[in-house]
Amino acid sequence: MFSKTTALSLALCSVAALPALAGEQISIVGSSTVFPFATTVAEHFGKNTDFATPVVEATGTGGGFKLFCAGAGPDTPDFATASRRIKGSEVATCAENGVDEITEIKIGYDGIVIANSRAAQPMQLTLRDLYVALARDLPDGQGGTMPNPNRTWADVNPDLPALRIEVMGPPPTSGTRDAFAELALEGGCTTFEEIRALKARDEQAYRVLCQTIREDGAWIEAGENDNLIVQKLVANPDALGVFGFSFLEENSDRIQGATVDGVAPEFDAIADGTYPVSRSLYLYVKNAHVGAVPGMRAFIAEFTDEDTWGDYGYLTDKGLIPMGEDERAQFAQDARALKPLEM
């Protein structure tokens, strides 16, 4: 019987050439945001089928893709979850290592929340506030840039409290951090006319200026465990934290979400795109493993079932924002057909 610990020489073999791996557990790695959703599906799958419960690990989106794309074989993951779309460079790495056929499944939507303790004053922020508070460099008003001088929220905006800027969030391997930089920081960055002009002249310089988070202590890397951030917010009412909407839902008795541009992080606002820091969530399939690792097709069918990801599916109770009916139908069809990814 083969297992995930089969000799390394087998790890890079074509899995399609291997016999079915009886008793093999499905392996899923990736996003800490998607982790509670994937874990819930895995538990339902293990209880309601004859297959073993999949093993789900929260490695972060970037870390998950690194493992997923390392090769095909018993020692590599079967699925990767992500809180952003896979990058072209990651697809290229997959192909270089023999993972040349991947199916992309969008599973729903999520909002990135900026939250604090319910013992603290609710925060009303704008995208511009977030950029001015957390970007490494800011426009200096004279056509150049300067290191971010702001130390308190009142420095950022006199309407905000005079508390030290202290925001706990995920590390660079996290899709949540990537999405926060793109949606929140860049969204605020573009409110500066001189930066919009920079984008037309130098796209790379624009992205560095708009998406680079400061490293002087205002942003505190708190790892991939979003539950740990929640605990730290409760212990420190002056701090803010950045994580997915589902963790706000699960801990709404202890923490509260800030409004962003006047919109609260709520289910309907995320679903219709009104909340400005919303993003898509994904599941990626290593197609070469399907047929070799028992249960992969059945797991895909479970994840894309209406009772799972639909408007009244069990994942909505965990905080997943469902896609529209037509979009779900299309992704379910493509997933079950193992449609190859097109970038």
C-alpha positions in Angstrom: 0.0 0.0 0.0 1.3 3.4 -0.9 1.1 6.4 1.4 2.2 10.0 1.7 5.5 8.7 3.1 6.3 6.5 0.2 10.0 6.8 -0.8 10.9 10.1 -2.4 11.8 8.5 -5.6 8.1 7.9 -6.2 7.1 11.4 -5.3 7.9 12.8 -8.6 6.5 9.9 -10.6 3.4 10.6 -12.7 0.5 9.8 -10.3 -1.6 8.9 -13.2 0.6 5.8 -13.7 0.2 4.7 -10.0 -2.5 2.3 -8.9 -5.3 3.6 -6.7 -3.8 4.3 -3.3 -6.1 2.4 -1.0 -6.6 4.0 2.3 -4.8 7.2 1.2 -6.0 10.4 2.8 -6.7 13.5 0.7 -4.2 16.3 1.5 -5.2 19.9 1.4 -2.9 22.9 2.1 -3.2 26.7 1.8 -5.1 29.7 3.0 -5.9 30.3 6.7 -9.0 32.1 5.6 -10.3 29.1 3.6 -9.1 26.7 6.3 -12.4 26.7 8.4 -14.4 26.1 5.2 -12.2 23.3 3.9 -12.1 21.7 7.3 -15.9 21.8 7.6 -16.3 20.2 4.2 -13.6 17.6 5.1 -15.5 16.6 8.3 -18.8 16.3 6.4 -17.1 14.2 3.7 -15.4 11.9 6.3 -18.7 11.3 8.1 -20.9 10.8 5.1 -18.7 8.7 2.8 -16.6 5.6 2.9 -13.4 7.7 2.3 -11.0 8.9 5.0 -11.4 12.4 6.3 -9.0 14.7 4.3 -6.1 16.3 6.2 -6.3 20.1 6.0 -3.4 22.4 6.8 -3.3 26.2 7.1 0.0 27.0 5.5 -1.0 30.4 4.0 -1.9 30.9 0.4 1.7 31.4 -0.8 3.0 28.5 1.3 0.3 26.3 0.0 1.1 27.0 -3.6 4.8 26.3 -2.9 3.9 22.8 -1.6 1.2 22.2 -4.2 3.5 23.1 -7.1 6.5 21.2 -5.8 5.6 18.1 -7.9 3.2 15.3 -8.4 3.2 12.2 -6.3 2.3 10.7 -3.0 4.3 13.1 -0.9 2.6 16.2 -2.4 -0.7 17.8 -1.7 -3.8 17.0 -3.8 -5.6 20.4 -3.3 -4.6 23.9 -2.5 -6.9 26.6 -1.1 -6.3 30.3 -1.7 -7.6 33.7 -0.7 -6.4 35.1 -4.0 -6.1 33.8 -7.5 -3.0 31.8 -8.3 -0.3 33.9 -10.0 1.2 33.3 -13.4 4.6 32.7 -11.8 3.1 30.0 -9.5 1.5 28.3 -12.5 4.9 28.3 -14.2 6.5 26.8 -11.2 3.9 24.1 -11.1 4.5 23.3 -14.8 8.3 23.2 -14.3 7.7 20.5 -11.6 5.4 18.4 -13.6 2.1 19.8 -12.3 0.9 20.9 -15.7 -2.9 20.5 -15.4 -4.8 22.3 -12.6 -8.5 23.0 -12.2 -9.5 26.3 -10.5 -12.7 26.4 -8.5 -14.0 29.6 -7.1 -15.8 28.7 -3.9 -17.3 32.0 -2.9 -16.5 35.4 -1.5 -15.0 36.9 1.6 -14.4 40.3 3.1 -11.2 41.4 4.8 -12.2 43.0 8.0 -10.3 45.5 10.1 -11.5 44.8 13.6 -10.9 45.7 17.3 -12.2 44.7 20.7 -15.8 45.4 21.6 -14.3 47.1 24.7 -12.9 49.8 22.4 -14.4 52.6 20.4 -15.7 51.5 17.0 -13.5 52.6 14.1 -14.8 54.4 11.0 -12.0 54.3 8.4 -11.6 55.1 4.8 -9.3 53.4 2.3 -7.2 56.6 2.3 -6.9 56.3 6.1 -5.6 52.7 5.8 -3.1 53.7 3.2 -1.8 56.7 5.1 -1.6 54.6 8.3 0.1 51.5 7.0 2.0 52.2 3.8 5.8 52.2 4.1 6.2 55.4 2.1 3.9 58.3 1.3 3.8 61.2 -1.2 5.7 64.2 0.2 3.5 66.7 -1.6 6.5 67.9 -3.7 6.6 65.1 -6.3 8.6 62.7 -4.3 8.0 60.3 -1.4 8.9 60.1 2.3 9.0 57.4 5.0 5.6 57.2 6.7 5.8 59.7 9.6 2.4 58.9 11.2 2.5 57.3 14.6 -1.2 57.7 15.8 -4.5 57.4 14.1 -5.1 61.1 14.8 -1.9 61.8 12.8 -3.7 60.0 9.9 -7.0 61.7 10.3 -7.9 64.2 13.1 -11.3 62.6 13.4 -9.8 59.3 14.6 -8.6 58.6 18.1 -5.1 59.6 19.3 -4.1 56.0 19.7 -0.8 54.5 18.5 -1.1 52.7 15.1 -0.9 49.1 16.0 -2.4 46.7 13.4 -1.9 42.9 13.7 -2.1 41.0 10.4 -0.8 38.1 8.4 2.7 37.6 7.0 3.8 37.9 3.3 2.9 34.3 2.6 -0.7 35.0 3.2 -3.3 35.6 0.5 -5.1 37.9 3.0 -2.1 40.1 3.2 -1.8 40.2 -0.6 -5.5 41.1 -1.0 -5.3 43.7 1.8 -2.4 45.4 0.1 -4.2 45.4 -3.3 -7.7 46.2 -2.2 -7.2 48.4 0.8 -3.8 50.1 0.5 -3.8 50.5 -3.2 -7.4 51.6 -3.0 -6.4 54.4 -0.7 -3.2 55.1 -2.6 -5.2 56.0 -5.8 -7.0 58.8 -3.9 -3.8 60.8 -4.4 -3.7 62.5 -7.8 0.1 62.5 -8.1 0.1 58.7 -7.5 -2.5 58.2 -10.3 -0.1 60.1 -12.6 2.8 57.8 -11.4 0.8 54.7 -12.5 0.7 56.0 -16.1 4.5 56.6 -16.1 5.9 53.7 -14.1 3.7 50.8 -13.2 6.3 49.0 -11.1 7.1 52.1 -9.0 3.4 52.7 -8.6 2.8 49.1 -7.2 5.8 49.4 -4.8 4.5 52.7 -3.5 0.9 51.6 -3.2 1.2 48.1 -1.9 4.3 48.0 0.4 3.4 47.8 4.1 5.5 49.6 6.6 8.0 47.6 8.7 8.6 50.0 11.7 6.3 48.3 14.2 2.9 49.8 13.1 2.1 46.6 11.3 2.7 43.5 13.5 3.0 40.1 11.7 0.9 37.8 13.8 1.3 34.5 11.8 -1.3 32.5 9.9 -3.5 31.8 12.9 -6.3 34.3 12.7 -7.8 33.0 15.9 -4.6 34.1 17.7 -5.1 37.7 16.3 -8.7 37.6 17.7 -7.3 36.7 21.2 -4.7 39.4 21.0 -7.4 42.0 20.2 -9.4 41.0 23.2 -6.3 41.4 25.3 -5.3 44.7 23.8 -8.3 47.0 23.1 -6.1 49.7 21.5 -5.0 47.4 18.7 -6.6 46.5 15.4 -6.5 43.2 13.5 -6.8 42.2 9.8 -8.4 38.9 8.9 -11.3 37.2 7.0 -15.0 37.9 7.6 -15.7 34.4 8.9 -13.5 35.1 12.0 -15.5 38.2 12.7 -18.7 36.2 12.5 -17.4 33.5 14.8 -16.2 36.1 17.4 -18.8 38.8 17.1 -19.4 38.7 20.9 -15.8 39.9 21.5 -14.7 41.9 18.4 -16.3 44.4 16.0 -15.5 45.3 12.4 -14.6 48.8 11.3 -16.6 50.5 8.6 -14.6 51.2 5.5 -15.7 54.2 3.3 -18.9 54.2 5.4 -19.8 50.5 4.7 -19.8 47.9 7.5 -18.3 44.4 6.8 -21.7 42.5 6.6 -22.8 39.5 4.6 -24.9 41.4 2.0 -22.4 44.2 1.5 -19.6 41.7 0.8 -21.9 39.6 -1.5 -22.9 42.6 -3.7 -19.4 44.2 -3.7 -20.5 47.3 -1.8 -17.9 46.6 1.0 -14.7 47.8 -0.6 -12.3 45.2 0.8 -14.0 42.0 -0.7 -12.3 39.2 -2.5 -12.8 35.8 -4.1 -11.8 32.5 -2.5 -10.5 29.4 -4.4 -9.8 25.7 -4.3 -7.2 24.3 -6.8 -7.1 20.6 -7.9 -4.0 18.7 -8.9 -5.7 16.9 -11.8 -3.0 14.2 -12.1 -3.9 12.9 -8.6 -7.6 12.4 -9.5 -8.1 8.6 -9.9 -5.0 7.8 -7.9 -5.9 9.3 -4.6 -9.3 7.8 -3.5 -12.2 10.2 -3.1 -10.9 13.3 -4.9 -13.9 13.4 -7.4 -16.3 12.8 -4.5 -14.7 15.5 -2.5 -15.0 18.0 -5.4 -18.7 17.0 -5.7 -19.2 17.6 -2.0 -17.6 21.0 -2.0 -19.6 22.2 -5.1 -22.9 20.8 -3.9 -25.7 23.3 -3.3 -26.1 22.0 0.2 -22.5 23.0 0.8 -21.8 26.3 -0.9 -25.3 27.4 -1.9 -27.4 30.2 -0.4 -28.5 28.0 2.4 -25.6 25.6 2.4 -23.7 24.7 5.6 -20.7 26.8 4.7 -22.8 30.0 5.0 -23.1 29.2 8.7 -19.3 29.4 8.8 -19.3 32.8 7.1 -18.8 32.0 3.5 -20.4 34.5 1.1 -22.0 32.4 -1.7 -21.6 33.2 -5.4 -24.7 33.8 -7.5 -26.7 30.8 -8.7 -25.4 31.0 -12.3 -21.8 31.4 -11.2 -22.0 28.4 -8.8 -23.6 26.3 -11.6 -20.7 27.2 -14.0 -17.9 26.5 -11.5 -19.6 23.3 -10.4 -19.8 22.1 -14.0 -16.2 23.0 -14.7 -15.0 21.5 -11.4 -16.6 18.1 -12.0 -15.3 18.1 -15.6 -11.8 19.0 -14.3 -11.6 21.8 -16.7 -7.9 22.9 -17.0 -7.0 26.3 -15.7 -6.7 29.2 -18.2 -4.9 32.3 -17.1 
